[in-house]
Amino acid sequence: MKKIIFMMIMVVLVTAVLTPAVMAKETLVISTWGYNEDLLWKNLYTPFEEKYDVNIELEVGNNSARLNKVRMRGGSVVDVIYLAESFAIEAINNGLVAELDREKIPNIENLYEVARKPHGEKYGPAYTLVNLGIVYDKNAVEKPIESWYDLWRDDLEGMISIPDFNTTSGPVMLIMSARKAGTTIHGDIDKAFAELEKIKPNIVKNYSRSSELANMFAQGEASVAVALDFAFFRIKDAVEGATWLNPVEGSFASFNTLNILKGSDNKELAHKFINYAISKEVQAKMAHDKVESPLNMQVKLTEEEAEGLTYGKEFIESLNTIDWKEVNSNKKEWMDRWNRMFAY
């Protein structure tokens, strides 16, 4: 009898020890932005957790801060990282990104060609395309804005907010300054900065987060901004007269990418997540909620559904691109010059 009781106790103890381990779910750690987090949980994170019976944990911040954390940890802790194009190149050059097994991500073949391998066959796809243009309050601006060069107009003094240089879209202002000066960032960079200096009276603030812009417009601090398309909807909610402009010289495209970090212990699950994030189902939900522009070609939108999104092969191919290799190779020098110029 004592032997039976002893065996029963042992079974209970062993079960108590093993059950948590057996029942514990895998955890996928994702480094991403905090923008529209509620809709991302609704359309992507929670459905993925339920589909694969896993937990998702987020590490949230802007591109620069998150990439610095990854560098300090040598690529460990985080499994999947969302990065804008220029920062993804930095991560790859720093040896932090794992090579993909593309056979485990079949939905890549459903993306537009330009999105399948923006940084080469070994690395992650773009999952969305952001469009950089101009937002302005038509009720606060005397005459319509049509061109990038209109930002230099005298009547816009103290009205404009532009992205800081160390952001996804900051270098565009230097690119357009160069063009206005009759050169390029590959040519006479001193002329580009001299032209940028001329716009300084019009700049009320450099912003580092798109979430700042809606507040600036609502408070009348800014009436014009160089901004990414996804920020427009919040600005429109804050200001009735908010208008989106694709300048006559063309807007700029910037891809947001998904990659797996070398230090990930969950590479199998990470591949599943990327495949799910670029699926027709998820991309359609994101587009309908105006969270992200779809790059999955199977997503079909009406004109109304596509309003405010970067959508359609013809439009995507018409966008200007940024030479991130040139920008990144000169980033420290140009950022120092930029910061000295705008040291308010």
C-alpha positions, 0 to 999 in steps of 0.5 A, a space after each residue: 500500500 505504501 508503495 502504491 501511495 509513493 508511486 502516486 505521489 511521484 506521478 503527481 510530482 512529475 506531472 506538476 514539473 512537466 506540465 508547464 513545459 509541455 503547455 508552454 507556448 512558443 514566443 516570437 519576439 518582434 521589433 517594430 514601430 508603435 504606429 497603429 498597434 491596435 489595428 496590427 494586433 487585430 489584423 495580424 498579431 492576434 490571428 497569427 497567435 491563434 493560428 499557430 498557438 504561440 505568443 507574440 511579444 513586441 519591442 517597440 520604437 523608431 528605426 534608429 533606436 531599435 536597430 541600436 538595441 539589436 546592435 548592442 545585443 549582437 542580434 539576439 533576443 528579437 526574432 523578426 524585425 520591421 525596418 525601413 529600407 535604409 535601416 534594413 541595409 544597415 542591419 545587413 551590412 552589420 551582419 545582423 540579419 539571417 539568410 532566408 529560406 525562401 521555400 518556407 515563404 511561398 507568398 513572396 511569389 505573390 508580391 510585386 516584383 520590386 518587393 520580392 528581394 529589395 536587398 537581394 535573394 538572401 534577405 527579407 521581402 518588402 511587405 508594404 510601400 510608403 509614399 512620401 509626399 506633402 500634406 498641407 492645410 488648404 484653409 491655412 495656406 494662401 495658394 495651393 502647393 503643387 511642387 516640392 519647390 513650392 516649399 521654398 515660397 516666402 508665404 510659407 515662412 514658419 509653417 513647415 515641418 520636415 522629417 529629421 535626417 535620421 528618419 525613413 524620409 529625412 534625406 528626401 529634403 536634401 535630395 530635392 535641395 540638390 535638384 533645386 540647386 541644379 545638382 544631385 547628392 552624387 555631385 556638389 553636396 555643398 550646393 545642396 546644403 546651401 539650397 537647404 539653408 534657404 528653406 530654413 526660415 520656413 521650417 518650424 520644426 524637424 520631427 522624428 515621429 509621424 505621430 507628432 504631426 497630427 498634434 502639430 497640425 491640430 495646435 496650429 504649430 504647422 500647416 505644411 509637412 513633408 510626410 509619409 502617406 500613413 500619417 495623412 489619415 491622422 492629420 486629416 482627423 485633426 484638421 478638416 482642411 488637410 490635403 494630400 499632394 503627390 508633387 508634380 516632380 513625383 513622390 518618393 517610395 520607401 519600402 518597409 521590410 521584414 527580416 529574421 535576425 541571426 540570433 533568433 532561436 525561432 527561425 522556423 516560426 519567424 519564417 511562418 510569420 513573414 509568410 503570414 504577414 504578406 498573405 493576401 488575407 492579411 494584406 487585404 485587411 491592412 489595406 481596408 483599415 488604411 494601415 498599410 499599402 498592399 504589395 501582394 498582387 492578389 489584393 484588389 481594391 476599389 478606387 474608394 478603398 485605395 484612397 490614400 494608399 500607395 496602390 497599383 503597379 503603374 503608380 508604384 513604378 512611377 515613384 522616385 526612389 532614394 539611393 540609400 547606399 549613397 545616403 548611408 555611406 555619407 550618413 554621419 557627415 551629412 547628418 552632422 551638417 544637417 543637425 548644425 543647420 537646424 540646431 534651433 
